[in-house]
Amino acid sequence: MRIQRFALFAIIFSAGLWFTISPSTQAADMLIPVDPGGLTIGEALAQASRNRQELATLRLDLDAAVLKLKHAGLPPNPELEVEWDNLGGDLPADDVRETTVSLSQTLEIGGKPAARKSKGLAEINQLQREQDAVWLDIAAEIRMAFLEVLGARERLILQQEAEQIASELAGIAHERVVAGELAATEETRAAARKAEISAETQRFKRLLAEAELDFATALGDPASAAMTPAVSLSHEVAIPDRQLLLAGVDNSPLLALRRSETQSAATGLALEQANAWSDPAFSLALRDIPGKDGRAVSVGLSIPLPFFYRNQAALAEASAAAQKATTNEAAAARRLHTELIKVHTVLVAADQEARTLRDEVLSRAAEAAEAVREGFRFGKFRYSDVLEASQSLVTVKARHLDAILDLNRAAIMLDRLLGRPSLAEISRNSSSVSFDRSNP
């Protein structure tokens, strides 16, 4: 009877182990629904794109920049002036009150309207690129929080498996003590170990609840606190070629943001150069002399003489900003190149570690643990031997899970550097997102 119970337990344990370590064969099968009431990664990203205040603020800034560009080409307002002469004082008797109405208009030279338009377009482009970069940070945060929930869920499953094994061993120890085959101290050790693992299980449940709360917070909607990821952890990620990654580095939205900053600084310098030109003003005046029933028309032209102020301070500031932006762009390109290599290296290393643990270590550790447990039932091993073998299996499983999580984290960071998923893609489809890879 005991042998039948043990065989049944071994079959159940082996099946659970197989499902735990067996990877998906195709990328499209990596996200397997497990909770109809939860969120897919596409739904989570779409919800964050609507709720996150960072994006809402940038949209307001973008609307203001568009309105600013709309009026960038308008000329300066004309000035209307009314002047009354001979209102009082020691004047001859025949002098009468005179009224002069004049209208003056500043004439912009040096290409100021065109420079303002170019500056406005550059500011809009920079805000759009900044919006893309902010979204990539948000998307990476959402996917990381999504992944941490999946990881916490997997750790809890492993812990529950360990708790089940501890309970089984405690039962075997009790049976052998009753049969007089084992010292009572061994049963006490087994019971203590079972209680210790049960307490650890409660800790993993708490960590899962915290991960789910962090995920809901990242979504930016308090009402989503009850939502949880509706998929299971992806065990495989496609590894892209490093040279292809480096060849496409110029298309990264993070580098595009730096280029837009350089362009904006360059248009700012061009605008200040145009502002260095002093604008002349044309005036037209009409003087009315009521006592003599006469009117006179006069035309004037004023030209500021740039002897002292020629916009020197603003020019110097704009020139420094342009040089700084160019330097930052070059530095960003080098930094992005280095980060891509680093993340790709981590991706490859994590993939190799996960495959090695899965193909060469996990199965052997499972076989060893099962053999020792069966030998313990028949008195061939001590409880300490069983405990060591079981703990070794749990450790290997946890290490394999850590490698899988590192693999997915590296994939998420790689997508952030490459600009996936884009905000435009999320906006087009609010229910799901199509990734080059199906990892979280």
C-alpha positions as a Markdown table, in Angstrom:
| # | Residue | x | y | z |
|---|---|---|---|---|
| 1 | Met | 0.0 | 0.0 | 0.0 |
| 2 | Arg | 2.8 | 2.4 | 0.9 |
| 3 | Ile | 4.6 | 1.5 | -2.3 |
| 4 | Gln | 1.5 | 2.2 | -4.4 |
| 5 | Arg | 1.1 | 5.6 | -2.7 |
| 6 | Phe | 4.7 | 6.4 | -3.3 |
| 7 | Ala | 4.5 | 5.4 | -7.0 |
| 8 | Leu | 1.4 | 7.6 | -7.4 |
| 9 | Phe | 3.2 | 10.5 | -5.8 |
| 10 | Ala | 6.3 | 10.0 | -8.0 |
| 11 | Ile | 4.1 | 10.0 | -11.2 |
| 12 | Ile | 2.4 | 13.3 | -10.1 |
| 13 | Phe | 5.7 | 14.9 | -9.1 |
| 14 | Ser | 7.4 | 13.9 | -12.4 |
| 15 | Ala | 4.5 | 15.2 | -14.5 |
| 16 | Gly | 4.6 | 18.5 | -12.6 |
| 17 | Leu | 8.3 | 18.8 | -13.1 |
| 18 | Trp | 8.0 | 18.1 | -16.8 |
| 19 | Phe | 5.4 | 20.9 | -17.2 |
| 20 | Thr | 7.6 | 23.2 | -15.1 |
| 21 | Ile | 10.8 | 22.9 | -17.2 |
| 22 | Ser | 9.3 | 22.1 | -20.6 |
| 23 | Pro | 9.8 | 25.2 | -22.9 |
| 24 | Ser | 7.3 | 26.3 | -25.6 |
| 25 | Thr | 8.3 | 25.1 | -29.0 |
| 26 | Gln | 7.1 | 28.3 | -30.9 |
| 27 | Ala | 7.1 | 31.9 | -30.0 |
| 28 | Ala | 3.4 | 32.3 | -30.6 |
| 29 | Asp | 2.7 | 29.7 | -27.9 |
| 30 | Met | 4.8 | 31.4 | -25.2 |
| 31 | Leu | 1.9 | 33.4 | -23.7 |
| 32 | Ile | -0.6 | 30.8 | -22.4 |
| 33 | Pro | -3.8 | 32.2 | -20.8 |
| 34 | Val | -4.2 | 31.0 | -17.2 |
| 35 | Asp | -6.7 | 33.5 | -15.8 |
| 36 | Pro | -9.6 | 34.7 | -18.0 |
| 37 | Gly | -10.1 | 37.6 | -15.7 |
| 38 | Gly | -6.6 | 38.9 | -15.9 |
| 39 | Leu | -4.7 | 41.1 | -18.2 |
| 40 | Thr | -2.6 | 40.3 | -21.3 |
| 41 | Ile | 0.6 | 42.3 | -21.8 |
| 42 | Gly | -1.1 | 44.1 | -24.7 |
| 43 | Glu | -4.0 | 45.1 | -22.5 |
| 44 | Ala | -1.7 | 46.3 | -19.8 |
| 45 | Leu | 0.3 | 48.4 | -22.1 |
| 46 | Ala | -2.8 | 50.0 | -23.7 |
| 47 | Gln | -4.2 | 50.8 | -20.2 |
| 48 | Ala | -0.9 | 52.4 | -19.2 |
| 49 | Ser | -0.8 | 54.5 | -22.4 |
| 50 | Arg | -4.2 | 56.0 | -21.3 |
| 51 | Asn | -3.5 | 56.4 | -17.6 |
| 52 | Arg | 0.1 | 57.4 | -17.1 |
| 53 | Gln | 0.3 | 61.1 | -16.3 |
| 54 | Glu | 3.7 | 61.5 | -17.9 |
| 55 | Leu | 2.2 | 60.9 | -21.3 |
| 56 | Ala | -0.8 | 63.2 | -20.6 |
| 57 | Thr | 1.6 | 66.0 | -19.7 |
| 58 | Leu | 3.6 | 65.6 | -22.9 |
| 59 | Arg | 0.4 | 65.6 | -24.9 |
| 60 | Leu | -0.5 | 69.0 | -23.4 |
| 61 | Asp | 3.0 | 70.3 | -24.2 |
| 62 | Leu | 2.7 | 69.0 | -27.7 |
| 63 | Asp | -0.7 | 70.8 | -28.2 |
| 64 | Ala | 0.8 | 74.0 | -26.9 |
| 65 | Ala | 3.8 | 73.7 | -29.3 |
| 66 | Val | 1.4 | 73.1 | -32.3 |
| 67 | Leu | -0.5 | 76.3 | -31.4 |
| 68 | Lys | 2.8 | 78.2 | -31.0 |
| 69 | Leu | 3.9 | 77.1 | -34.5 |
| 70 | Lys | 0.5 | 78.2 | -35.9 |
| 71 | His | 1.3 | 81.8 | -34.9 |
| 72 | Ala | 5.1 | 81.7 | -35.4 |
| 73 | Gly | 4.9 | 83.5 | -38.8 |
| 74 | Leu | 2.7 | 86.4 | -37.7 |
| 75 | Pro | 4.4 | 89.8 | -37.9 |
| 76 | Pro | 4.7 | 92.2 | -34.9 |
| 77 | Asn | 1.6 | 94.1 | -34.1 |
| 78 | Pro | 1.3 | 97.7 | -35.6 |
| 79 | Glu | 1.3 | 100.6 | -33.1 |
| 80 | Leu | -1.4 | 103.3 | -33.2 |
| 81 | Glu | -0.4 | 106.7 | -31.6 |
| 82 | Val | -2.5 | 109.8 | -31.1 |
| 83 | Glu | -0.9 | 113.1 | -30.2 |
| 84 | Trp | -2.5 | 116.4 | -29.2 |
| 85 | Asp | -0.5 | 119.6 | -29.6 |
| 86 | Asn | -1.0 | 123.2 | -28.2 |
| 87 | Leu | -3.2 | 122.1 | -25.3 |
| 88 | Gly | -2.0 | 125.0 | -23.2 |
| 89 | Gly | 0.8 | 127.2 | -22.2 |
| 90 | Asp | 2.0 | 130.7 | -23.3 |
| 91 | Leu | 1.0 | 130.4 | -27.0 |
| 92 | Pro | 0.2 | 133.0 | -29.6 |
| 93 | Ala | -3.5 | 133.8 | -29.9 |
| 94 | Asp | -3.8 | 132.4 | -33.4 |
| 95 | Asp | -2.4 | 129.0 | -32.4 |
| 96 | Val | -5.0 | 126.2 | -32.4 |
| 97 | Arg | -5.1 | 122.7 | -31.1 |
| 98 | Glu | -3.6 | 120.1 | -33.5 |
| 99 | Thr | -4.2 | 116.4 | -33.5 |
| 100 | Thr | -1.8 | 113.9 | -35.0 |
| 101 | Val | -2.8 | 110.2 | -35.6 |
| 102 | Ser | 0.1 | 108.0 | -36.6 |
| 103 | Leu | 0.4 | 104.3 | -37.4 |
| 104 | Ser | 3.7 | 102.5 | -37.3 |
| 105 | Gln | 4.7 | 99.0 | -38.3 |
| 106 | Thr | 7.9 | 97.1 | -37.5 |
| 107 | Leu | 9.4 | 95.4 | -40.5 |
| 108 | Glu | 11.2 | 92.1 | -39.6 |
| 109 | Ile | 14.4 | 91.4 | -41.4 |
| 110 | Gly | 17.0 | 88.7 | -41.2 |
| 111 | Gly | 14.5 | 85.8 | -41.7 |
| 112 | Lys | 12.9 | 86.0 | -38.3 |
| 113 | Pro | 9.5 | 84.5 | -39.2 |
| 114 | Ala | 11.1 | 81.6 | -41.0 |
| 115 | Ala | 13.5 | 81.0 | -38.1 |
| 116 | Arg | 10.6 | 81.0 | -35.7 |
| 117 | Lys | 8.7 | 78.4 | -37.8 |
| 118 | Ser | 11.8 | 76.2 | -38.0 |
| 119 | Lys | 12.2 | 76.5 | -34.3 |
| 120 | Gly | 8.6 | 75.6 | -33.7 |
| 121 | Leu | 8.8 | 72.6 | -36.0 |
| 122 | Ala | 12.0 | 71.4 | -34.2 |
| 123 | Glu | 10.3 | 71.8 | -30.8 |
| 124 | Ile | 7.3 | 69.7 | -32.0 |
| 125 | Asn | 9.7 | 67.0 | -33.3 |
| 126 | Gln | 11.6 | 67.0 | -30.0 |
| 127 | Leu | 8.4 | 66.6 | -28.0 |
| 128 | Gln | 7.3 | 63.8 | -30.2 |
| 129 | Arg | 10.7 | 62.0 | -29.7 |
| 130 | Glu | 10.5 | 62.7 | -26.0 |
| 131 | Gln | 7.1 | 61.2 | -25.9 |
| 132 | Asp | 8.5 | 58.1 | -27.6 |
| 133 | Ala | 11.3 | 57.8 | -25.1 |
| 134 | Val | 9.0 | 58.3 | -22.1 |
| 135 | Trp | 6.7 | 55.6 | -23.5 |
| 136 | Leu | 9.6 | 53.2 | -23.9 |
| 137 | Asp | 10.5 | 53.7 | -20.2 |
| 138 | Ile | 6.8 | 53.2 | -19.2 |
| 139 | Ala | 6.5 | 50.1 | -21.4 |
| 140 | Ala | 9.6 | 48.6 | -19.9 |
| 141 | Glu | 8.4 | 49.4 | -16.4 |
| 142 | Ile | 5.0 | 47.7 | -17.2 |
| 143 | Arg | 6.6 | 44.7 | -18.7 |
| 144 | Met | 9.1 | 44.4 | -15.9 |
| 145 | Ala | 6.2 | 44.5 | -13.3 |
| 146 | Phe | 4.3 | 42.0 | -15.4 |
| 147 | Leu | 7.3 | 39.7 | -15.4 |
| 148 | Glu | 7.9 | 40.1 | -11.7 |
| 149 | Val | 4.3 | 38.9 | -11.1 |
| 150 | Leu | 4.9 | 35.9 | -13.3 |
| 151 | Gly | 8.2 | 35.2 | -11.5 |
| 152 | Ala | 6.6 | 35.5 | -8.1 |
| 153 | Arg | 3.9 | 33.1 | -9.2 |
| 154 | Glu | 6.4 | 30.6 | -10.4 |
| 155 | Arg | 8.4 | 30.9 | -7.2 |
| 156 | Leu | 5.2 | 30.2 | -5.2 |
| 157 | Ile | 4.6 | 27.1 | -7.3 |
| 158 | Leu | 8.1 | 25.8 | -6.6 |
| 159 | Gln | 7.7 | 26.5 | -2.9 |
| 160 | Gln | 4.3 | 24.7 | -2.9 |
| 161 | Glu | 6.1 | 21.7 | -4.5 |
| 162 | Ala | 8.7 | 21.8 | -1.8 |
| 163 | Glu | 6.0 | 22.0 | 0.8 |
| 164 | Gln | 4.3 | 18.9 | -0.7 |
| 165 | Ile | 7.6 | 17.0 | -0.7 |
| 166 | Ala | 8.2 | 18.0 | 3.0 |
| 167 | Ser | 4.7 | 16.8 | 3.9 |
| 168 | Glu | 5.3 | 13.5 | 2.1 |
| 169 | Leu | 8.7 | 13.0 | 3.9 |
| 170 | Ala | 7.1 | 13.8 | 7.3 |
| 171 | Gly | 4.5 | 11.2 | 6.6 |
| 172 | Ile | 7.1 | 8.6 | 5.7 |
| 173 | Ala | 9.2 | 9.5 | 8.8 |
| 174 | His | 6.1 | 9.0 | 11.0 |
| 175 | Glu | 5.3 | 5.6 | 9.5 |
| 176 | Arg | 8.9 | 4.4 | 10.0 |
| 177 | Val | 8.9 | 5.7 | 13.6 |
| 178 | Val | 5.7 | 3.8 | 14.3 |
| 179 | Ala | 7.2 | 0.7 | 12.7 |
| 180 | Gly | 10.2 | 1.1 | 15.0 |
| 181 | Glu | 12.6 | 1.6 | 12.0 |
| 182 | Leu | 13.5 | 5.2 | 12.7 |
| 183 | Ala | 14.4 | 7.2 | 15.8 |
| 184 | Ala | 11.7 | 9.7 | 17.0 |
| 185 | Thr | 14.1 | 12.5 | 16.6 |
| 186 | Glu | 14.1 | 12.1 | 12.9 |
| 187 | Glu | 10.3 | 12.5 | 12.9 |
| 188 | Thr | 10.7 | 15.7 | 14.9 |
| 189 | Arg | 13.2 | 17.0 | 12.3 |
| 190 | Ala | 10.8 | 16.2 | 9.5 |
| 191 | Ala | 7.9 | 17.9 | 11.2 |
| 192 | Ala | 10.1 | 20.9 | 11.9 |
| 193 | Arg | 11.2 | 21.1 | 8.3 |
| 194 | Lys | 7.6 | 20.8 | 7.2 |
| 195 | Ala | 6.6 | 23.7 | 9.4 |
| 196 | Glu | 9.5 | 25.8 | 8.3 |
| 197 | Ile | 8.6 | 25.3 | 4.6 |
| 198 | Ser | 5.0 | 26.1 | 5.3 |
| 199 | Ala | 6.0 | 29.4 | 6.9 |
| 200 | Glu | 8.2 | 30.1 | 3.8 |
| 201 | Thr | 5.2 | 29.5 | 1.6 |
| 202 | Gln | 3.3 | 32.2 | 3.3 |
| 203 | Arg | 6.2 | 34.6 | 2.6 |
| 204 | Phe | 6.1 | 33.7 | -1.1 |
| 205 | Lys | 2.4 | 34.4 | -1.1 |
| 206 | Arg | 3.0 | 37.8 | 0.4 |
| 207 | Leu | 5.7 | 38.5 | -2.2 |
| 208 | Leu | 3.3 | 37.6 | -5.0 |
| 209 | Ala | 0.7 | 40.0 | -3.5 |
| 210 | Glu | 3.3 | 42.8 | -3.4 |
| 211 | Ala | 4.3 | 42.1 | -7.0 |
| 212 | Glu | 0.7 | 42.3 | -8.1 |
| 213 | Leu | 0.2 | 45.6 | -6.2 |
| 214 | Asp | 3.4 | 47.0 | -7.9 |
| 215 | Phe | 2.0 | 45.9 | -11.3 |
| 216 | Ala | -1.3 | 47.6 | -10.6 |
| 217 | Thr | 0.5 | 50.8 | -9.5 |
| 218 | Ala | 2.6 | 50.8 | -12.7 |
| 219 | Leu | -0.7 | 50.7 | -14.7 |
| 220 | Gly | -1.6 | 54.1 | -13.2 |
| 221 | Asp | -5.1 | 53.1 | -12.3 |
| 222 | Pro | -6.2 | 52.3 | -8.7 |
| 223 | Ala | -9.2 | 50.4 | -10.0 |
| 224 | Ser | -6.8 | 47.9 | -11.6 |
| 225 | Ala | -5.5 | 46.7 | -8.2 |
| 226 | Ala | -7.5 | 43.5 | -8.5 |
| 227 | Met | -6.0 | 42.7 | -12.0 |
| 228 | Thr | -3.2 | 40.3 | -12.5 |
| 229 | Pro | -1.3 | 38.9 | -15.6 |
| 230 | Ala | -3.3 | 36.3 | -17.5 |
| 231 | Val | -0.4 | 34.5 | -18.9 |
| 232 | Ser | 2.4 | 32.1 | -17.8 |
| 233 | Leu | 6.1 | 32.7 | -17.9 |
| 234 | Ser | 7.9 | 32.5 | -21.2 |
| 235 | His | 10.8 | 30.0 | -21.0 |
| 236 | Glu | 12.4 | 30.9 | -24.4 |
| 237 | Val | 13.4 | 34.1 | -26.2 |
| 238 | Ala | 14.6 | 34.4 | -29.7 |
| 239 | Ile | 18.2 | 35.7 | -29.7 |
| 240 | Pro | 18.8 | 38.3 | -32.4 |
| 241 | Asp | 22.1 | 38.6 | -34.2 |
| 242 | Arg | 24.5 | 41.2 | -32.6 |
| 243 | Gln | 25.7 | 42.7 | -35.8 |
| 244 | Leu | 22.1 | 43.2 | -37.0 |
| 245 | Leu | 21.3 | 45.0 | -33.7 |
| 246 | Leu | 24.3 | 47.3 | -34.0 |
| 247 | Ala | 23.5 | 48.0 | -37.7 |
| 248 | Gly | 20.1 | 49.3 | -36.7 |
| 249 | Val | 21.2 | 51.4 | -33.7 |
| 250 | Asp | 20.6 | 54.6 | -35.7 |
| 251 | Asn | 16.9 | 53.9 | -35.8 |
| 252 | Ser | 16.6 | 53.8 | -32.0 |
| 253 | Pro | 14.0 | 56.3 | -30.6 |
| 254 | Leu | 16.4 | 57.1 | -27.8 |
| 255 | Leu | 19.0 | 58.3 | -30.3 |
| 256 | Ala | 16.3 | 60.0 | -32.3 |
| 257 | Leu | 15.5 | 62.1 | -29.2 |
| 258 | Arg | 19.2 | 63.3 | -29.0 |
| 259 | Arg | 19.1 | 64.1 | -32.7 |
| 260 | Ser | 15.9 | 66.1 | -32.2 |
| 261 | Glu | 17.6 | 68.0 | -29.3 |
| 262 | Thr | 20.5 | 68.8 | -31.6 |
| 263 | Gln | 18.1 | 70.0 | -34.3 |
| 264 | Ser | 16.2 | 72.1 | -31.8 |
| 265 | Ala | 19.4 | 73.7 | -30.5 |
| 266 | Ala | 20.5 | 74.5 | -34.1 |
| 267 | Thr | 17.2 | 76.2 | -35.0 |
| 268 | Gly | 17.4 | 78.1 | -31.7 |
| 269 | Leu | 20.8 | 79.4 | -32.7 |
| 270 | Ala | 19.5 | 80.4 | -36.1 |
| 271 | Leu | 16.7 | 82.3 | -34.5 |
| 272 | Glu | 19.0 | 84.2 | -32.3 |
| 273 | Gln | 21.2 | 85.0 | -35.3 |
| 274 | Ala | 18.1 | 86.4 | -37.0 |
| 275 | Asn | 17.2 | 88.4 | -33.9 |
| 276 | Ala | 20.6 | 90.0 | -34.0 |
| 277 | Trp | 19.3 | 92.1 | -37.0 |
| 278 | Ser | 17.7 | 95.4 | -35.9 |
| 279 | Asp | 14.3 | 95.8 | -37.4 |
| 280 | Pro | 13.3 | 99.1 | -39.0 |
| 281 | Ala | 9.9 | 100.6 | -38.5 |
| 282 | Phe | 7.7 | 102.4 | -41.1 |
| 283 | Ser | 5.2 | 105.0 | -39.9 |
| 284 | Leu | 2.3 | 106.9 | -41.5 |
| 285 | Ala | 0.9 | 110.0 | -39.7 |
| 286 | Leu | -2.1 | 112.3 | -40.3 |
| 287 | Arg | -2.1 | 115.7 | -38.6 |
| 288 | Asp | -5.4 | 117.6 | -38.3 |
| 289 | Ile | -5.5 | 121.4 | -37.8 |
| 290 | Pro | -9.1 | 122.3 | -37.1 |
| 291 | Gly | -8.7 | 126.1 | -36.8 |
| 292 | Lys | -7.1 | 126.4 | -40.3 |
| 293 | Asp | -9.3 | 123.6 | -41.7 |
| 294 | Gly | -6.3 | 121.7 | -43.0 |
| 295 | Arg | -4.7 | 118.3 | -42.8 |
| 296 | Ala | -1.1 | 117.1 | -43.4 |
| 297 | Val | 0.3 | 113.7 | -44.1 |
| 298 | Ser | 3.7 | 112.6 | -43.1 |
| 299 | Val | 5.7 | 109.4 | -43.6 |
| 300 | Gly | 8.6 | 108.2 | -41.4 |
| 301 | Leu | 11.2 | 105.5 | -41.3 |
| 302 | Ser | 13.2 | 104.6 | -38.1 |
| 303 | Ile | 16.3 | 102.4 | -38.2 |
| 304 | Pro | 17.9 | 101.3 | -34.9 |
| 305 | Leu | 21.6 | 101.6 | -35.0 |
| 306 | Pro | 23.3 | 98.5 | -33.5 |
| 307 | Phe | 26.2 | 100.3 | -32.0 |
| 308 | Phe | 26.0 | 98.5 | -28.6 |
| 309 | Tyr | 23.5 | 95.7 | -28.3 |
| 310 | Arg | 23.5 | 93.1 | -31.0 |
| 311 | Asn | 22.0 | 90.1 | -29.1 |
| 312 | Gln | 25.4 | 89.0 | -28.0 |
| 313 | Ala | 24.3 | 87.3 | -24.8 |
| 314 | Ala | 21.5 | 85.2 | -26.4 |
| 315 | Leu | 23.8 | 84.3 | -29.3 |
| 316 | Ala | 26.5 | 83.0 | -26.9 |
| 317 | Glu | 23.9 | 81.0 | -24.9 |
| 318 | Ala | 22.4 | 79.5 | -28.1 |
| 319 | Ser | 25.8 | 78.7 | -29.5 |
| 320 | Ala | 26.8 | 76.9 | -26.3 |
| 321 | Ala | 23.5 | 75.0 | -26.3 |
| 322 | Ala | 24.0 | 73.8 | -29.9 |
| 323 | Gln | 27.5 | 72.6 | -29.1 |
| 324 | Lys | 26.3 | 70.9 | -26.0 |
| 325 | Ala | 23.5 | 69.1 | -27.9 |
| 326 | Thr | 25.9 | 67.9 | -30.6 |
| 327 | Thr | 28.3 | 66.5 | -27.9 |
| 328 | Asn | 25.4 | 64.8 | -26.1 |
| 329 | Glu | 24.2 | 63.2 | -29.3 |
| 330 | Ala | 27.6 | 61.7 | -30.0 |
| 331 | Ala | 27.9 | 60.5 | -26.4 |
| 332 | Ala | 24.4 | 59.0 | -26.5 |
| 333 | Ala | 25.3 | 57.1 | -29.7 |
| 334 | Arg | 28.4 | 55.6 | -28.0 |
| 335 | Arg | 26.4 | 54.8 | -24.8 |
| 336 | Leu | 23.6 | 53.1 | -26.8 |
| 337 | His | 26.1 | 51.1 | -28.7 |
| 338 | Thr | 27.7 | 49.9 | -25.5 |
| 339 | Glu | 24.4 | 49.2 | -23.8 |
| 340 | Leu | 23.2 | 47.1 | -26.8 |
| 341 | Ile | 26.4 | 44.9 | -26.6 |
| 342 | Lys | 26.0 | 44.6 | -22.8 |
| 343 | Val | 22.3 | 43.6 | -22.9 |
| 344 | His | 22.9 | 41.2 | -25.8 |
| 345 | Thr | 25.7 | 39.6 | -23.9 |
| 346 | Val | 23.4 | 39.1 | -20.8 |
| 347 | Leu | 20.7 | 37.8 | -23.1 |
| 348 | Val | 23.0 | 35.1 | -24.6 |
| 349 | Ala | 24.5 | 34.2 | -21.2 |
| 350 | Ala | 21.1 | 33.8 | -19.5 |
| 351 | Asp | 19.8 | 31.7 | -22.4 |
| 352 | Gln | 22.8 | 29.4 | -22.3 |
| 353 | Glu | 22.5 | 29.1 | -18.5 |
| 354 | Ala | 18.8 | 28.3 | -18.7 |
| 355 | Arg | 19.3 | 25.7 | -21.4 |
| 356 | Thr | 22.1 | 24.0 | -19.5 |
| 357 | Leu | 20.1 | 23.8 | -16.3 |
| 358 | Arg | 17.1 | 22.5 | -18.1 |
| 359 | Asp | 18.9 | 19.9 | -20.3 |
| 360 | Glu | 21.7 | 18.7 | -18.1 |
| 361 | Val | 21.0 | 19.5 | -14.4 |
| 362 | Leu | 17.3 | 19.5 | -13.7 |
| 363 | Ser | 16.5 | 16.0 | -14.8 |
| 364 | Arg | 19.5 | 14.5 | -13.0 |
| 365 | Ala | 18.7 | 16.4 | -9.8 |
| 366 | Ala | 15.0 | 15.2 | -10.0 |
| 367 | Glu | 16.1 | 11.6 | -10.5 |
| 368 | Ala | 18.6 | 11.8 | -7.6 |
| 369 | Ala | 16.0 | 13.3 | -5.3 |
| 370 | Glu | 13.4 | 10.7 | -6.2 |
| 371 | Ala | 15.8 | 7.8 | -5.7 |
| 372 | Val | 16.9 | 9.1 | -2.3 |
| 373 | Arg | 13.3 | 9.5 | -1.2 |
| 374 | Glu | 12.4 | 6.0 | -2.3 |
| 375 | Gly | 15.5 | 4.6 | -0.5 |
| 376 | Phe | 14.6 | 6.5 | 2.6 |
| 377 | Arg | 11.2 | 4.8 | 2.6 |
| 378 | Phe | 12.9 | 1.5 | 2.7 |
| 379 | Gly | 15.6 | 2.5 | 5.2 |
| 380 | Lys | 18.5 | 2.8 | 2.8 |
| 381 | Phe | 19.1 | 6.5 | 3.5 |
| 382 | Arg | 19.0 | 8.8 | 6.5 |
| 383 | Tyr | 16.6 | 11.7 | 6.6 |
| 384 | Ser | 19.5 | 14.2 | 6.3 |
| 385 | Asp | 20.3 | 12.5 | 2.9 |
| 386 | Val | 16.7 | 13.0 | 1.7 |
| 387 | Leu | 16.7 | 16.6 | 3.0 |
| 388 | Glu | 19.9 | 17.4 | 1.2 |
| 389 | Ala | 18.7 | 15.8 | -2.1 |
| 390 | Ser | 15.4 | 17.6 | -2.0 |
| 391 | Gln | 17.0 | 20.9 | -1.1 |
| 392 | Ser | 19.4 | 20.5 | -4.0 |
| 393 | Leu | 16.5 | 19.9 | -6.4 |
| 394 | Val | 14.6 | 23.0 | -5.1 |
| 395 | Thr | 17.8 | 25.1 | -5.4 |
| 396 | Val | 18.4 | 24.0 | -9.0 |
| 397 | Lys | 14.8 | 24.8 | -9.9 |
| 398 | Ala | 15.1 | 28.2 | -8.3 |
| 399 | Arg | 18.3 | 28.8 | -10.2 |
| 400 | His | 16.7 | 27.8 | -13.5 |
| 401 | Leu | 13.8 | 30.2 | -12.8 |
| 402 | Asp | 16.2 | 33.0 | -12.0 |
| 403 | Ala | 18.0 | 32.4 | -15.4 |
| 404 | Ile | 14.6 | 32.5 | -17.2 |
| 405 | Leu | 13.7 | 35.8 | -15.5 |
| 406 | Asp | 17.1 | 37.2 | -16.3 |
| 407 | Leu | 16.6 | 36.1 | -19.9 |
| 408 | Asn | 13.2 | 37.9 | -20.1 |
| 409 | Arg | 14.5 | 41.0 | -18.3 |
| 410 | Ala | 17.3 | 41.3 | -20.9 |
| 411 | Ala | 14.8 | 40.9 | -23.7 |
| 412 | Ile | 12.7 | 43.7 | -22.2 |
| 413 | Met | 15.7 | 46.0 | -21.9 |
| 414 | Leu | 16.8 | 45.2 | -25.5 |
| 415 | Asp | 13.3 | 46.1 | -26.7 |
| 416 | Arg | 13.5 | 49.4 | -24.9 |
| 417 | Leu | 16.8 | 50.3 | -26.6 |
| 418 | Leu | 15.4 | 49.3 | -30.0 |
| 419 | Gly | 12.1 | 51.1 | -29.5 |
| 420 | Arg | 9.6 | 48.2 | -29.1 |
| 421 | Pro | 6.8 | 48.3 | -28.6 |
| 422 | Ser | 6.1 | 51.8 | -30.0 |
| 423 | Leu | 3.4 | 54.0 | -28.7 |
| 424 | Ala | 1.8 | 54.2 | -32.2 |
| 425 | Glu | 1.5 | 50.5 | -32.2 |
| 426 | Ile | -0.3 | 50.5 | -28.9 |
| 427 | Ser | -2.6 | 53.3 | -30.1 |
| 428 | Arg | -3.6 | 51.3 | -33.2 |
| 429 | Asn | -4.6 | 48.2 | -31.2 |
| 430 | Ser | -5.8 | 48.8 | -27.7 |
| 431 | Ser | -6.6 | 45.1 | -27.0 |
| 432 | Ser | -3.3 | 43.3 | -27.9 |
| 433 | Val | 0.2 | 44.1 | -28.9 |
| 434 | Ser | 2.3 | 42.3 | -31.5 |
| 435 | Phe | 5.9 | 41.8 | -30.4 |
| 436 | Asp | 8.8 | 40.5 | -32.4 |
| 437 | Arg | 9.1 | 38.1 | -29.4 |
| 438 | Ser | 6.3 | 36.8 | -27.3 |
| 439 | Asn | 8.1 | 37.3 | -24.0 |
| 440 | Pro | 6.4 | 39.6 | -21.4 |
